[in-house]
Amino acid sequence: MSTPFVFKEFSVAQDQCAMKIGTDGVLLGAWAPLDHQPDSILDIGAGTGVIALMLAQRSQAETIDAVELIDAAYEQCVANFENAPWADRLFCYHAHLEELLEEDFTYDLLVSNPPFYSEDNLKTEQERAAARESSALPFPLLLQAAKTLLSPKGLFALVLPHKEETGFIALAAAAGLFPQQIMRVKGHEQAPIKRSYMVFGFEKARCRETQLVIETARHQYTEDYKNLVKDFYLKM
């Protein structure tokens, strides 16, 4: 059994999850907007639950829910929530996202780090099969969830490969959701943009666009990156 990933205020076991803790999820948990002081939050496709845990640390939201379909990940998420300082505010549903759409729920903030895979980082046929099975969060379903579950002033924050940004914005507009913020992330200054972090809402507002560079050299992190994650990583 692998050792838990230890953050400053909580730890996360991840030995039962295919989706391990990585930069994508941690950045989303650190960056997702809280200026509108959400009282209720939903983490879609929670995996280990790390994003929900980060938002529990960052916010005063009374309700922080998660939804996870895969059995082992759900069990691990529940255990991580129970072991957290904010256990009384955290709850994970063992369900498909579509099942939540049938309930009378609304949230002030939705977050999602949906699974995306490239064939070259999947080593076995079993991993590829699991990846295909877990692609149960297609873009139209995510946007239907946002449209259905968001409160009128609610926001939806997610991370996607940068190449998906333009297409997702077009799909969102068709669903009545519009970009409020976009942060484009690259590994170092000369690298291509790898990820797009996006926030959507019902208001047609001027979109605030920023760029984040993670490293100046190997393991030499930029001040912008350190400022985002310093409340979480032990060595920041």
N, C-alpha and C positions, 0 to 999 in steps of 0.2 A: 504494500500500500504506500502510495507516494505521500510526502509530507504536505500539509496544507500550505496555501499561499498566504503569507502573513502580511497584512496591511497595518497601518498605525493604530487603528481603532477596532479592527475585526480581522478574522482569518476565514479563508475559504477553502474547504476541501474540494478537490476536483478530480479525484481518481476515477469516478464513475461517469465522467462527462466526456463525450467526444470533442466538444468545443471547450478547449482549455482557456484559461485566462490569458488575454493578450492585449496588445496596445489598443486595438479597435474598441473593445468593450470598456477598458479603463478610461480611455479618452472620452467616450460617450458619457460615462457616468460622471466624469469630472466637468464636462462641458455643457451638458443638457441644461436648458434655461430654467431658472427658478425665480426670476425677477417678478413673475406674476403670482408668486407665493401659492403654488398649488396645494390644495388640501387633500387631493387624491391622485395617486400615480399608479400606472400599470406598466409593467415590464413584459413585453410580448416576446415569447421564446426565450425564457429566462436563463436556461442552462444552469450554471452554478448559482445564479442569483446575484452575481457580483454587482451588476448595475443597480439593481434595487437596493442592495446594501449600501452602495456609495450614495445613493439619493437619500436613504434614511439618515446617513451621517450629515449630509449637506442641508437637509430641509427639515421643516417642522410638520410636514404632511402627516396627517393622522392615519390615513389609509394608504398603504403601499402594497399593492397586489402584484402578483406575477402569474403568468400562465405558461405551462410547459407540458408538452405532449409526451415526450419520450420518458418511459418509466424510470430508468436509472437516473436520468438528469433530474426528474421531478423529486425523487427521493433525496438526492443530494442537495437540491435547492432547499427543501423543507428542513433538512438537518442544519444547513448553513444558517437559515433564518432563525431556527430555534436556539442556536449557539450565539447569536448576535446580541449586542447591547440593546437593540431596538426590536426584539422579538415580538413585543406586543403590538407593533405597528405593521408587521410583515405577514403576508399570507400568500401561499402559492396554490393555484388551481391546477389539478391534473386533468387537462382538457385540451381539445383543439380550439383554436381561436374562434372558429365559427360557432362553437357552443356558447361562448361569452356574448356573442352578438345577439343571441336569443334572450339574454337576460336584460333587466332594466337597469343597467349600470351606466354611469358617466364618470369620466375622469378629467382632471385639469391638466394632466400631462401623460402622454404615452411615450414610451421609449422602446426602441427595438434595434438589436444588432442581429439582423437576420442571417441565417447561414448562407454563405457563398463559398464556393470551392473552385479551385482550378485542378484539373486532372493531375498535374505534376506534383501536387502535395498530398495526394492520396495514394498510399503505397500498396494497398491490397484491394482485391475485388470486394471483400467484405466492407472495407471502409467506403468504397464507392457506392455500394448498395445502401449503406447507412446514410450517406450524404444525399443520395437521391430521395430516400425516404423522408429525410428531415427537411427537404425543400418544400415543406408544407406551409410556407409563408410567402406565397407569390405576391408580387407587387399589388395586383388588384385587390387581393384579400386584405393586405395591410392598409390600403387606402379606404376600403370599405369599413374596416375596423375604426380607423381614425374618424371617418365621417359619422359613424354610428355611436361611438363611445365617448367622443370628446364633448366636454361642456362647451357652451358658446364661446368662452374666452380661452378654451383649452388649446394646447400646443402638442405637436407630434414631432419628436426628435429621433433621427435614425442615422446610421452610417451605412454607406454603400461604396462599392468600387467606383472610382471617379468616372469610368466609362459609362456607368448607368445613370449619371446625374441628369442629363438632358431629357432622356426618355422618362425618367421618374417624375420630373417636374411637369412634363406634358400630361402624364396620366393623372397626377395630382390635380392639375387645373381642371381636368374633365370631371373630377370628383368634387370640385368646389373648394379645394385646398391650395394655398399659395405659399411660396417660400418666404419666410421671415428672416432667416439667417442661413448662411452657408459658410462653413470653414473647410477649406481644401488643404489636405495634409500631404506633405512629402517627407521622405526619410532624411534627405539632406538637400542643400541648396541646389545642387546640380541634378538631382533626381527628378523624374517626372512626378506629377501629382498622382498619388496612389488612392486616396480615399476622399470622399465628400461627406461631411457631416452636415445634415440639413435639418432645419426646423420649419414646420408647416403649421398654418393656422387658417381660419376662415376669412380673415381680413386680407384684403389686397393692399399690402403695405410695401414700402420700399425695402427691398431685401438688403440686409447688411452682410457684406462679403468680406471674409478675412482669409489669410493663409497662415498655416502653422508648419514650420520646419522643425523636425524632431532633434536632429543631431548636427553639430558642426564637424565632428569626426567620430570615429567609432567609440561609443560610450561617453562621448562628450556632448551633453545635452544643452540645447538652447535655453535661454532664460524664459522664453515664452512657454516652452514645454514644461520646464520645472515649476513655473508658477501655476500651471494647470493641475499638476499631479502631486504637488508637494504635501498636501494634506493627507495623502494616501500611501505613497511608497515610503518604505522605511529609510531608504538611503537618499532621499531628496531633501 
